[in-house]
Amino acid sequence: MQYKGRGFTVVCAVVATLAGFLMLLTFLSHSAESENEEELPKKFFIAPPPFTPGIFPCSQCHQGMPANRKPRKLEQMHQDIVLKHMPNGWCFDCHNPDDRDKLRLANGRLIKFEESYYLCGQCHGTVFRDWKVGLHGKRTGMWNGEKKYLLCVNCHWPHEPTFKPIQPLPPPVRPSDIK
C-alpha cells in the first residue's frame, strides 16, 4: 500500500518532529539526573581504624627516614609483622613509602587509612560491593538514616586477614532441661 499526497507528508513530518523532541527531552532529563548523582557522592561514615596506641601517625618515627624498598625480614620496630596476605607481597604494595601516613592504591593514588576499604576492594571487589550495601562486615545506625561502617581492618588483621580457627561453644541449654 502506498500513500501519496501532501497532507500525509505533513502529518509524518509533524509526528517525526514530535517524536524527536520527546526523545531529546528524555535524554536531557536523564543526563541531568546522572549529573546530580555524580555531584553528590555517597559518603560512608567510618569508625576510625584500630591503630595500636602510639603507632600513628607513622611519620612520627619515619620522618626523614629513607624508605628501604627491599623485601626482607623486619628486625626493629615491626618485627612482629609477618605478611601472610598475598604471595610475594611487601609493605610498600599498600603503604606509601614517601608519605607513611597514607596508603597507596595500585594506580598510585594516595588515600587515608580511614579509606582503606578502597585498598582492600582492589583485590576483593565482590566483598567490597557486599560491604557497601551491608551484606559483609558490620554497620550500626538507623535503617533509613545515617549508618556507621566498620573498616575491613576492624575484623581482619591486614597482614594476615584469614580468621584463625576457633573452638565452638557448647549448645545452649534447652528450657526443658533447666531445673
ZIQUI-V252827 format. One record per run of one state. SS is the DSSP state (a for helix, b for strand, c for the rest). FROM is the first residue (numbers start at 0). TO is the last residue. If there is no record, write none. Layout:
ss:from:to
SS:FROM:TO
SS:FROM:TO
This chain:
ss:from:to
c:0:4
a:5:38
c:39:43
b:44:45
c:46:57
a:58:61
c:62:89
a:90:92
c:93:93
b:94:94
c:95:101
b:102:103
c:104:108
b:109:110
c:111:111
a:112:122
c:123:123
a:124:131
c:132:137
b:138:140
c:141:145
b:146:148
c:149:150
a:151:153
c:154:173
a:174:176
c:177:178
